[in-house]
Amino acid sequence: MWNRRDWDEFFNIVAKRWHMRRPPRPVDRSGLNRVAPTEGYSLAELDDAGLSIEQAEYLGLPVDAGRVGSYGPNVTSLREYIRATRSRF
């Protein structure tokens, strides 16, 4: 029989695992010193991170073909996410 501490520990473990699998959310500059969420990653960001559109869709990453340009923090978070997902398999 599980007690409350066992359940708390279980949910903490599950939450940590989910956090590691969650894809990063794309953002873009929306003014001076501000960022806002966007529809998806631009093609330039995917290319800089070394991903194709098919690979991004397979990983569950949103892609916005209409966005132009690249935002450095998005590329960095994509590279870290790719590194994390490849190390699990």
N, CA, C and O atoms as a MOPAC input file, in Angstrom:
PM7 MOZYME 1SCF
protein

 N      0.84200 1    -1.17700 1     0.00000 1
 C      0.00000 1     0.00000 1     0.00000 1
 C      0.88700 1     1.24100 1     0.00000 1
 O      1.83200 1     1.34400 1     0.78300 1
 N      0.57100 1     2.17900 1    -0.88800 1
 C      1.34900 1     3.41800 1    -0.97600 1
 C      0.80900 1     4.44400 1     0.00900 1
 O     -0.40100 1     4.58600 1     0.18600 1
 N      1.72800 1     5.15200 1     0.64100 1
 C      1.30100 1     6.25400 1     1.49700 1
 C      1.48700 1     7.56800 1     0.74900 1
 O      1.89200 1     7.57500 1    -0.41300 1
 N      1.19500 1     8.65500 1     1.40400 1
 C      1.24200 1     9.96500 1     0.74000 1
 C      2.65100 1    10.30400 1     0.24600 1
 O      2.80200 1    10.88200 1    -0.83000 1
 N      3.65700 1     9.96100 1     0.99900 1
 C      5.03500 1    10.25300 1     0.58900 1
 C      5.39700 1     9.49800 1    -0.69400 1
 O      6.06200 1    10.04900 1    -1.57100 1
 N      4.96600 1     8.25300 1    -0.80400 1
 C      5.23200 1     7.47800 1    -2.01900 1
 C      4.57400 1     8.13200 1    -3.23300 1
 O      5.18200 1     8.21900 1    -4.30000 1
 N      3.33900 1     8.59000 1    -3.07400 1
 C      2.65300 1     9.23900 1    -4.18000 1
 C      3.33300 1    10.55100 1    -4.56100 1
 O      3.48700 1    10.84900 1    -5.74600 1
 N      3.74000 1    11.33500 1    -3.56400 1
 C      4.44900 1    12.59400 1    -3.85300 1
 C      5.73900 1    12.32600 1    -4.61300 1
 O      6.05500 1    13.02800 1    -5.57300 1
 N      6.47700 1    11.32500 1    -4.19100 1
 C      7.72400 1    10.98100 1    -4.87500 1
 C      7.45900 1    10.52500 1    -6.31200 1
 O      8.18600 1    10.89700 1    -7.23300 1
 N      6.41700 1     9.72200 1    -6.49200 1
 C      6.05200 1     9.25400 1    -7.82500 1
 C      5.72700 1    10.42200 1    -8.75400 1
 O      6.22200 1    10.47300 1    -9.88000 1
 N      4.90000 1    11.35800 1    -8.29400 1
 C      4.51700 1    12.48400 1    -9.14000 1
 C      5.69300 1    13.41400 1    -9.40600 1
 O      5.75700 1    14.02300 1   -10.47400 1
 N      6.61400 1    13.54100 1    -8.47800 1
 C      7.81100 1    14.35100 1    -8.71800 1
 C      8.68500 1    13.72200 1    -9.79500 1
 O      9.22100 1    14.43400 1   -10.64400 1
 N      8.83400 1    12.42300 1    -9.77600 1
 C      9.62500 1    11.72900 1   -10.79400 1
 C      8.97000 1    11.87100 1   -12.15800 1
 O      9.65200 1    12.15700 1   -13.14200 1
 N      7.67700 1    11.67800 1   -12.23100 1
 C      6.95800 1    11.79200 1   -13.49900 1
 C      7.04600 1    13.21300 1   -14.04100 1
 O      7.22200 1    13.39700 1   -15.24500 1
 N      6.92800 1    14.21000 1   -13.18900 1
 C      6.98900 1    15.59800 1   -13.63800 1
 C      8.37000 1    15.92400 1   -14.18800 1
 O      8.46900 1    16.64500 1   -15.18100 1
 N      9.42300 1    15.42700 1   -13.58800 1
 C     10.76900 1    15.68200 1   -14.07900 1
 C     10.97500 1    15.04000 1   -15.44300 1
 O     11.57300 1    15.65000 1   -16.33000 1
 N     10.49300 1    13.83000 1   -15.61800 1
 C     10.64400 1    13.16000 1   -16.91300 1
 C      9.88500 1    13.90200 1   -17.99100 1
 O     10.39300 1    14.05200 1   -19.10200 1
 N      8.67800 1    14.37300 1   -17.69600 1
 C      7.89500 1    15.09200 1   -18.69000 1
 C      8.58100 1    16.39900 1   -19.04900 1
 O      8.58400 1    16.80400 1   -20.21200 1
 N      9.15800 1    17.05800 1   -18.06000 1
 C      9.83600 1    18.32200 1   -18.32600 1
 C     11.01900 1    18.11900 1   -19.26700 1
 O     11.31100 1    18.99100 1   -20.08500 1
 N     11.68700 1    17.00400 1   -19.16400 1
 C     12.83400 1    16.75400 1   -20.02500 1
 C     12.40700 1    16.45200 1   -21.45900 1
 O     13.16500 1    16.71900 1   -22.39200 1
 N     11.21500 1    15.90400 1   -21.65100 1
 C     10.74900 1    15.55000 1   -22.99200 1
 C     10.00500 1    16.67400 1   -23.68200 1
 O      9.82000 1    16.63500 1   -24.89800 1
 N      9.57700 1    17.67300 1   -22.93200 1
 C      8.78100 1    18.73700 1   -23.51600 1
 C      9.61800 1    19.55000 1   -24.50300 1
 O     10.70200 1    20.01300 1   -24.14700 1
 N      9.14100 1    19.73500 1   -25.73500 1
 C      9.91300 1    20.52500 1   -26.69300 1
 C      9.93400 1    21.99200 1   -26.29000 1
 O      8.97600 1    22.48900 1   -25.69800 1
 N     11.01500 1    22.68100 1   -26.60500 1
 C     11.09500 1    24.10200 1   -26.25400 1
 C     10.10500 1    24.93100 1   -27.05800 1
 O      9.76700 1    24.58300 1   -28.19000 1
 N      9.65000 1    26.00900 1   -26.47800 1
 C      8.67700 1    26.87400 1   -27.14400 1
 C      9.40300 1    27.99000 1   -27.88000 1
 O     10.24600 1    28.66300 1   -27.28700 1
 N      9.10000 1    28.20300 1   -29.15400 1
 C      9.79300 1    29.24900 1   -29.91000 1
 C      9.32500 1    30.64500 1   -29.50100 1
 O      8.14100 1    30.87000 1   -29.25000 1
 N     10.27000 1    31.56500 1   -29.44100 1
 C      9.97400 1    32.95900 1   -29.12500 1
 C     10.66200 1    33.84800 1   -30.15400 1
 O     11.55400 1    33.40200 1   -30.87600 1
 N     10.24500 1    35.09100 1   -30.21300 1
 C     10.87000 1    36.05000 1   -31.10900 1
 C     10.81400 1    37.42000 1   -30.45200 1
 O      9.98900 1    37.66200 1   -29.57200 1
 N     11.69000 1    38.31000 1   -30.88100 1
 C     11.70800 1    39.66400 1   -30.33700 1
 C     10.43200 1    40.40400 1   -30.73900 1
 O      9.99300 1    40.33000 1   -31.88700 1
 N      9.85000 1    41.11300 1   -29.78000 1
 C      8.63800 1    41.88000 1   -30.07500 1
 C      8.78300 1    43.32000 1   -29.61800 1
 O      7.79800 1    43.96400 1   -29.25500 1
 N      9.97000 1    43.81100 1   -29.63300 1
 C     10.21800 1    45.17700 1   -29.21100 1
 C     11.52300 1    45.25100 1   -28.45300 1
 O     12.30500 1    44.29900 1   -28.45200 1
 N     11.75400 1    46.34700 1   -27.82600 1
 C     12.98000 1    46.56100 1   -27.07800 1
 C     12.95500 1    45.73400 1   -25.78600 1
 O     12.10900 1    45.95200 1   -24.91900 1
 N     13.88000 1    44.79600 1   -25.66900 1
 C     14.03300 1    43.94900 1   -24.48100 1
 C     12.79300 1    43.12900 1   -24.15700 1
 O     12.51900 1    42.87200 1   -22.98500 1
 N     12.04400 1    42.71500 1   -25.15900 1
 C     10.85600 1    41.88200 1   -24.94300 1
 C     10.84600 1    40.73400 1   -25.94300 1
 O     11.30000 1    40.87200 1   -27.07900 1
 N     10.32200 1    39.60800 1   -25.49900 1
 C     10.12600 1    38.46900 1   -26.39200 1
 C      8.68000 1    38.01400 1   -26.26500 1
 O      8.03900 1    38.20100 1   -25.23100 1
 N      8.18200 1    37.41100 1   -27.34000 1
 C      6.81000 1    36.90700 1   -27.36700 1
 C      6.80600 1    35.54200 1   -28.03600 1
 O      7.61500 1    35.28900 1   -28.92800 1
 N      5.90500 1    34.65700 1   -27.61500 1
 C      5.81900 1    33.34100 1   -28.26700 1
 C      5.37700 1    33.47700 1   -29.71900 1
 O      4.60900 1    34.37300 1   -30.06700 1
 N      5.87300 1    32.57600 1   -30.55600 1
 C      5.52400 1    32.58400 1   -31.97500 1
 C      4.82000 1    31.29000 1   -32.34100 1
 O      4.71000 1    30.37500 1   -31.52500 1
 N      4.34300 1    31.22500 1   -33.58000 1
 C      3.63500 1    30.03500 1   -34.06400 1
 C      4.55300 1    28.81500 1   -34.12300 1
 O      4.14900 1    27.70200 1   -33.78600 1
 N      5.78700 1    29.04000 1   -34.55500 1
 C      6.70900 1    27.91800 1   -34.69600 1
 C      8.09800 1    28.41600 1   -35.04500 1
 O      8.34500 1    29.62000 1   -35.11400 1
 N      8.99900 1    27.47200 1   -35.26200 1
 C     10.37800 1    27.80100 1   -35.61200 1
 C     10.46800 1    28.13600 1   -37.09500 1
 O      9.78200 1    27.53500 1   -37.92200 1
 N     11.31800 1    29.09600 1   -37.41700 1
 C     11.51000 1    29.45400 1   -38.82200 1
 C     12.40400 1    28.41000 1   -39.49300 1
 O     13.08300 1    27.63300 1   -38.82300 1
 N     12.39100 1    28.40700 1   -40.81100 1
 C     13.21300 1    27.45900 1   -41.56000 1
 C     14.70000 1    27.73900 1   -41.34500 1
 O     15.51100 1    26.81300 1   -41.33700 1
 N     15.05800 1    29.00500 1   -41.17100 1
 C     16.45200 1    29.35900 1   -40.91800 1
 C     16.92100 1    28.81500 1   -39.56400 1
 O     18.05500 1    28.35200 1   -39.43900 1
 N     16.05800 1    28.87200 1   -38.56100 1
 C     16.41600 1    28.33900 1   -37.24300 1
 C     16.59500 1    26.83000 1   -37.29500 1
 O     17.52100 1    26.28800 1   -36.69100 1
 N     15.71500 1    26.15600 1   -38.01200 1
 C     15.85400 1    24.70200 1   -38.14900 1
 C     17.14800 1    24.35800 1   -38.87900 1
 O     17.84600 1    23.41800 1   -38.49900 1
 N     17.46800 1    25.11400 1   -39.92200 1
 C     18.68700 1    24.86700 1   -40.68600 1
 C     19.92600 1    25.11800 1   -39.83000 1
 O     20.87700 1    24.33800 1   -39.88100 1
 N     19.92500 1    26.19200 1   -39.04800 1
 C     21.06300 1    26.48500 1   -38.17100 1
 C     21.24900 1    25.41300 1   -37.10100 1
 O     22.37500 1    25.13300 1   -36.69000 1
 N     20.15200 1    24.81800 1   -36.65200 1
 C     20.23600 1    23.76700 1   -35.63600 1
 C     20.54800 1    22.40300 1   -36.25000 1
 O     20.83200 1    21.45100 1   -35.52300 1
 N     20.49900 1    22.29900 1   -37.57000 1
 C     20.81400 1    21.03900 1   -38.23200 1
 C     19.63300 1    20.10000 1   -38.37100 1
 O     19.81200 1    18.88200 1   -38.38800 1
 N     18.43400 1    20.64000 1   -38.47000 1
 C     17.22000 1    19.83700 1   -38.60600 1
 C     16.54700 1    20.10400 1   -39.94400 1
 O     16.62600 1    21.20800 1   -40.48100 1
 N     15.88900 1    19.08800 1   -40.47200 1
 C     15.02800 1    19.27400 1   -41.63300 1
 C     13.58600 1    19.44900 1   -41.13800 1
 O     13.29900 1    19.24200 1   -39.95900 1
 N     12.70700 1    19.82200 1   -42.02900 1
 C     11.30500 1    20.00100 1   -41.65400 1
 C     10.70000 1    18.66900 1   -41.21000 1
 O      9.93000 1    18.62200 1   -40.25000 1
 N     11.04500 1    17.60100 1   -41.90100 1
 C     10.51400 1    16.28400 1   -41.56100 1
 C     10.96700 1    15.84900 1   -40.17300 1
 O     10.17200 1    15.31100 1   -39.40200 1
 N     12.24200 1    16.07900 1   -39.84600 1
 C     12.75200 1    15.71300 1   -38.52300 1
 C     12.06900 1    16.54100 1   -37.43300 1
 O     11.75000 1    16.02200 1   -36.36300 1
 N     11.84900 1    17.82200 1   -37.70600 1
 C     11.18700 1    18.68500 1   -36.72900 1
 C      9.76100 1    18.21900 1   -36.47300 1
 O      9.31600 1    18.19200 1   -35.32600 1
 N      9.05000 1    17.85700 1   -37.51300 1
 C      7.68400 1    17.37800 1   -37.33800 1
 C      7.66700 1    16.03000 1   -36.61900 1
 O      6.75700 1    15.75800 1   -35.83700 1
 N      8.65500 1    15.19400 1   -36.87700 1
 C      8.74600 1    13.90800 1   -36.18800 1
 C      8.97100 1    14.10600 1   -34.68600 1
 O      8.43500 1    13.35700 1   -33.86900 1
 N      9.76800 1    15.12200 1   -34.32800 1
 C     10.03300 1    15.41500 1   -32.92000 1
 C      8.89900 1    16.19400 1   -32.26200 1
 O      8.91600 1    16.40000 1   -31.04900 1
 N      7.92000 1    16.62700 1   -33.04000 1
 C      6.78800 1    17.36300 1   -32.49200 1
 C      7.04500 1    18.84600 1   -32.33400 1
 O      6.37800 1    19.51100 1   -31.54100 1
 N      8.00800 1    19.37700 1   -33.08300 1
 C      8.32700 1    20.79400 1   -33.01100 1
 C      7.45600 1    21.57300 1   -33.98600 1
 O      7.29900 1    21.14700 1   -35.13100 1
 N      6.88400 1    22.70000 1   -33.57200 1
 C      6.08500 1    23.50400 1   -34.49600 1
 C      6.97800 1    24.22400 1   -35.50000 1
 O      8.05200 1    24.71200 1   -35.14900 1
 N      6.52800 1    24.28800 1   -36.74900 1
 C      7.28700 1    24.94000 1   -37.81500 1
 C      6.41400 1    26.02000 1   -38.43500 1
 O      5.25500 1    25.77400 1   -38.76900 1
 N      6.97500 1    27.21800 1   -38.58800 1
 C      6.27900 1    28.33200 1   -39.22100 1
 C      7.07900 1    28.73300 1   -40.45100 1
 O      8.08200 1    29.43800 1   -40.34400 1
 N      6.63400 1    28.28300 1   -41.61800 1
 C      7.36700 1    28.55800 1   -42.85900 1
 C      7.28900 1    30.02400 1   -43.25700 1
 O      8.09400 1    30.48200 1   -44.06900 1
 N      6.34500 1    30.76600 1   -42.70700 1
 C      6.20000 1    32.17100 1   -43.05400 1
 C      7.15800 1    33.09400 1   -42.31200 1
 O      7.39200 1    34.22400 1   -42.74000 1
 N      7.70700 1    32.62000 1   -41.21100 1
 C      8.65000 1    33.45600 1   -40.45400 1
 C      9.97100 1    33.56400 1   -41.18200 1
 O     10.46300 1    32.58400 1   -41.74100 1
 N     10.54200 1    34.74700 1   -41.17700 1
 C     11.81500 1    34.99200 1   -41.83800 1
 C     12.82800 1    35.37100 1   -40.76800 1
 O     12.51300 1    36.12000 1   -39.84300 1
 N     14.03600 1    34.85700 1   -40.89500 1
 C     15.09400 1    35.20900 1   -39.96100 1
 C     15.31000 1    34.13600 1   -38.92000 1
 O     14.61900 1    33.11900 1   -38.86900 1
 N     16.30200 1    34.41100 1   -38.09100 1
 C     16.68100 1    33.45100 1   -37.07400 1
 C     16.93000 1    34.18000 1   -35.76500 1
 O     17.52000 1    35.26100 1   -35.75600 1
 N     16.48600 1    33.59800 1   -34.66800 1
 C     16.68500 1    34.17000 1   -33.34200 1
 C     17.60700 1    33.22500 1   -32.57700 1
 O     17.27300 1    32.05600 1   -32.38400 1
 N     18.74800 1    33.71600 1   -32.14700 1
 C     19.80500 1    32.91100 1   -31.53500 1
 C     19.37300 1    32.00800 1   -30.39100 1
 O     19.72900 1    30.82900 1   -30.38800 1
 N     18.61400 1    32.51600 1   -29.41100 1
 C     18.18100 1    31.64100 1   -28.31500 1
 C     17.31800 1    30.46600 1   -28.77400 1
 O     17.35900 1    29.40100 1   -28.15900 1
 N     16.53500 1    30.64100 1   -29.84800 1
 C     15.75500 1    29.52100 1   -30.38200 1
 C     16.66900 1    28.43500 1   -30.92900 1
 O     16.42700 1    27.24800 1   -30.71200 1
 N     17.71300 1    28.83700 1   -31.63300 1
 C     18.65500 1    27.86400 1   -32.20300 1
 C     19.36600 1    27.11200 1   -31.08900 1
 O     19.54600 1    25.89700 1   -31.17200 1
 N     19.77000 1    27.82800 1   -30.05100 1
 C     20.45000 1    27.19400 1   -28.92400 1
 C     19.54200 1    26.19900 1   -28.21800 1
 O     19.97500 1    25.09500 1   -27.89100 1
 N     18.28900 1    26.57400 1   -27.97900 1
 C     17.36900 1    25.65500 1   -27.30200 1
 C     17.05500 1    24.44300 1   -28.18000 1
 O     16.88400 1    23.33700 1   -27.66900 1
 N     16.98000 1    24.64300 1   -29.49000 1
 C     16.76700 1    23.50600 1   -30.39600 1
 C     17.94300 1    22.53100 1   -30.34400 1
 O     17.74500 1    21.31800 1   -30.28800 1
 N     19.17100 1    23.06400 1   -30.36400 1
 C     20.35200 1    22.19200 1   -30.30600 1
 C     20.38200 1    21.39800 1   -29.01300 1
 O     20.69800 1    20.20800 1   -29.03100 1
 N     20.05900 1    22.03000 1   -27.88700 1
 C     20.03700 1    21.33300 1   -26.61100 1
 C     18.95200 1    20.26400 1   -26.58600 1
 O     19.16500 1    19.17500 1   -26.05400 1
 N     17.78800 1    20.57000 1   -27.16000 1
 C     16.69400 1    19.59700 1   -27.19700 1
 C     17.06100 1    18.39900 1   -28.07100 1
 O     16.77500 1    17.25700 1   -27.71100 1
 N     17.69000 1    18.65500 1   -29.21100 1
 C     18.11100 1    17.56500 1   -30.09000 1
 C     19.12700 1    16.68100 1   -29.38100 1
 O     19.04700 1    15.45500 1   -29.45200 1
 N     20.07700 1    17.30000 1   -28.70300 1
 C     21.09300 1    16.55500 1   -27.97300 1
 C     20.45600 1    15.70200 1   -26.87700 1
 O     20.86100 1    14.55900 1   -26.66400 1
 N     19.46600 1    16.25300 1   -26.18500 1
 C     18.79200 1    15.52300 1   -25.10300 1
 C     17.96300 1    14.36200 1   -25.64900 1
 O     17.95800 1    13.28200 1   -25.06000 1
 N     17.26600 1    14.56800 1   -26.75900 1
 C     16.41600 1    13.49300 1   -27.29500 1
 C     17.24000 1    12.39200 1   -27.92600 1
 O     16.85500 1    11.22500 1   -27.86100 1
 N     18.36100 1    12.73200 1   -28.53400 1
 C     19.19400 1    11.69300 1   -29.14400 1
 C     19.91400 1    10.86700 1   -28.10000 1
 O     20.18300 1     9.68800 1   -28.32900 1
 N     20.22900 1    11.45200 1   -26.96800 1
 C     20.94100 1    10.69700 1   -25.93600 1
 C     20.04200 1     9.68100 1   -25.26000 1
 O     20.54000 1     8.70800 1   -24.69400 1
 N     18.71000 1     9.88100 1   -25.30300 1
 C     17.79500 1     8.93500 1   -24.67300 1
 C     17.62700 1     7.66600 1   -25.48500 1
 O     17.31700 1     6.62000 1   -24.91700 1
 N     17.82100 1     7.72100 1   -26.79800 1
 C     17.54200 1     6.55200 1   -27.63800 1
 C     18.71200 1     5.68900 1   -27.82400 1
 O     18.62400 1     4.66900 1   -28.50800 1

